[in-house]
Amino acid sequence: MLRVVAGRHRGRRLAAPPGETTRPTSDRVRQAVFDMLWHAPWAGREAVEDRAVLDAFAGSGALGLEALSRGASHASFLEQDRVALAVLRQNIAAIGEAARCSVMGGDVLRPRAAPAPCGLVFLDPPYGRDLVPKAVVAMAAAGWIAPDALLVAEVGREETLEVPGYAVVAEREHGAARVVFLRQDGLSPSAMDR
């Protein structure tokens, strides 16, 4: 069982979609991601608080809901699996955040136009398919990614990750996963925290 790690919904349980179609980010990895966002010189609380957040390949929605719990202003969720969408909607209702959430069914690689750009973007696709760069191109074209956005991508530990126009500002390994933080070239600090 997943839970919200911190913030106003701390300890609230979240359901995970059954089966192997989705791979929810563990509580431990989410805690590590948000600790980095909170304390890194290239991010800080303002990377989350009062930001519009996009949770792409959302699954259970745990990353976007964690951001809301920690002060994000709104979370949009993109997911194409019907079972995952049902669980995601259930999780949003369970913590009472329907008013601050938008759920869109469909392919992240062919997203509908964004109502507004997001300043924090989570990408947690299936491993080994090189989906992060394709998703970033598609979402940027649809207006989902703000020019100063911070991208947080979870990929397989051994996967290479190159996103044209973006620079890695930090990365951490967690078991079979690697979490990579990216910013548009020109917005990254000169000294990378690796």
Buried (B, 14 or more C-beta within 10 A) or exposed (E): EBBBBBBEBEEBEBBBBEEEEBBBBBBEBBEBBBEBBBEBEBBEEEBBEEBBBBBBBBBBBBBBBBBBBBBBBBBBBBBBBEBBBEBBBEBBEBBEBEEBBBBBEEEBBEBEEBEEBBBBBBBBBEBEEBBBBBBBBBBBEBBBBBEEBBBBBBBBEEBEBEBEEBBBBBBBEBEEBBBBBBBBEEBBEEEEBE
